[in-house]
Amino acid sequence: MAAQSPTLMTTTLAADERNARDARADGLFRKLVAAAAFFVLIALTGAALSMLWGGRDAFTTFGFKFLYSTDWDAVNLKFGALVPIYGTLVTALIAMLIAVPVSFGIALFLTEVAPGWLRGPVSAAIELLAGIPSIIYGMWGLFVFVPIMGEYVTPWLNDHLGQWPLLGPLFRGPPLGIGMLTAGIVLAIMVIPFISSVMREVFLTVPTRLKESAYALGSTTWEVVWDIVLPYTRSAVIGGIFLGLGRALGETMAVTFVLGNAHRLSASLLEPGNSIAATIANEFTEADSDLYRSSLIALGFLLFVVTFVVLAAAKLMLRRLSRQEGTK
Amino acid sequence: MTPSDRLYLKRRLVNGFNLVVSGLCAAFGLFWLIWILWTTFKTGLAAMKPGLFTQMTPPPGSDGGLANALFGSLVMSLAAIAIGTPIGIAAGTFLAEYARKSALGEAIRFVNDILLSAPSIVLGLFVYTLVVAQVGHFSGWAGALALALIVLPVVVRTTDEMLQLVPSQMREAALSLGVPQWKVTVQVLYRSALPGITTGVLLALARISGETAPLLFTALNNQYWSADLSQPMASVPVVIFQYAMSPYDSWHALAWAGAFVVTLFVLLLSILSRAILLRNKAHHD
């Protein structure tokens, strides 16, 4: 290497230096983006742990009784989560009973029935529903929908369904308009766009040859959808439903407006009730003792655990279809 | 009528009935959309007035505007975007460029998707215990942080998806010229994925501009003008919540005006982001 000229020496040296610098910069960049990705992991575990920590007072004071006690007494400091848990589950159940069939209908309409020129605009409009902030649903529910429920729907339900032998008590109540049923209906409107857009997307993944084979055998459109499309996409459809359920369980503002904030366990769907999210939203800033605040955070932890399980199940179900796709 | 005729008739009737019902379902969805938007626009427009943008939120019974709330919403949303976007883009880059198929990448994607649909009130509680309870008072920063946690997963997801769509020839061409990988990412891949990432940020902005639950016990509210992020701050959604639940008509009118402004803003953002995506698609085809 003695023959090398001085200028070449310096260029190779400079090149080496530049390579080393680039390698360092590459390593640094990689570490930086990896740190950001870990931050996502930390954010979720941090959320869970911080709520467990914040709710420790409530969990240690009440133990398991917190889960099944109906007490909610800020004066005597007795708190139990049963009423909000019940309200959350019932409103979400009502929402799913309405939203699942309607979303299936919308997805069917948008993939098989509607003429081509109608599909784009209608699905864009349905997706606009998902973009409206939840507080707008709440206000609309309180000022527009609640009076209608109180004036027309509740008396009608009292007179008709309220007289049924077994389900009757569910539909008997004062004509207030606010209550579980109203909250469930508003929630249903909110989750329809989420469920229907998942269903529409997975229906479009069904191979055309499968559908065409069924049509060639003389099936009607309905039979193709019910016997071919739905079984093929079953796991993803259930995943989409769970995604909507996760939304319905955790929705706060819309429910807070129309649920009535009453800590009472009642069989009637027309009585005011409470949900976990609505309880936290209504009472957190007014909580005047540590145990009260801790109980509300403990409620938040319960909500987090339930939605985590539901959303995780949704993801796994949705993933199953895409894996199935991938193996073909 | 033979039995097979009867069977055919029954099948055709079932088919026709169900297809009609599916059309009715679509009409049902559109019906609520139109009803909600119509109510918001009609009542909100009636309550609009020039003072809305210059006057402060009033005490019960008197007249006022939403100037401090609009300003607070704007400042906290921009701060949330400023915090959430860089972290989100970096995390999305890691997923798409360094962990595309790995188990770690899958785990982070899974967690990110859960964060994406996690109840926003839970994020508010998280920031409350993490920041507000430690510092001792509510602040605009806490509100911005709670909103940033909503921005983050949206940006991570779109960045990841958009970078995966960039053709690998582009990476190979740049790398073969001797460009270091971080420069390839920053100067080549980001440029190509920019419209998609911008769409994601706009969608995140649309989502947080109507968020109420995470602000209730982080930024709280403020009746007066405040540009100090370390103090409690007013925001439009929280003011709407407070005013709509009140018994005063003048507060109801202000709440509707606020609802109108927020809805209009969110709809314009979602149309804008759609337009960017469409233009980009047309550009590439």
Interface residues (C-beta under 8 A of the other chain):
Chain A: D22 A23 A25 D26 L28 F29 R30 L32 V33 A34 A35 A36 A37 F38 F39 V40 L41 A43 L44 G46 A47 S50 M51 W53 G54 P101 V102 S103 F104 G105 I106 L108 F109 L110 E112 V113 A114 V122 A124 A125 I126 L128 L129 G131 I132 P133 S134 I135 I136 Y137 G138 M139 W140 L142 F143 V144 I189 I192 P193 S196 T220 T221 W222 E223 L243 G246 R247 L249 G250 E251 T252 M253 T256 F257 A277 I280 A281 F284 T285 I297 G300 L303 F304 T307 F308 L311 A312 K315
Chain B: R11 R12 V14 N15 N18 L19 V21 S22 G23 L24 C25 A26 F28 G29 L30 W32 L33 W35 I36 L37 T39 T40 T43 P86 I87 G88 A90 A91 T93 F94 L95 E97 Y98 A99 A107 I108 F110 V111 N112 D113 I114 L115 S117 A118 P119 S120 I121 V122 L123 L125 F126 Y128 T129 L130 A133 L149 L152 P153 V156 P180 Q181 W182 T185 A206 S209 G210 E211 T212 A213 L216 F217 L220 P237 I240 F241 A244 M245 H252 A255 W256 A259 V262 T263 V266 L267 S270 R274
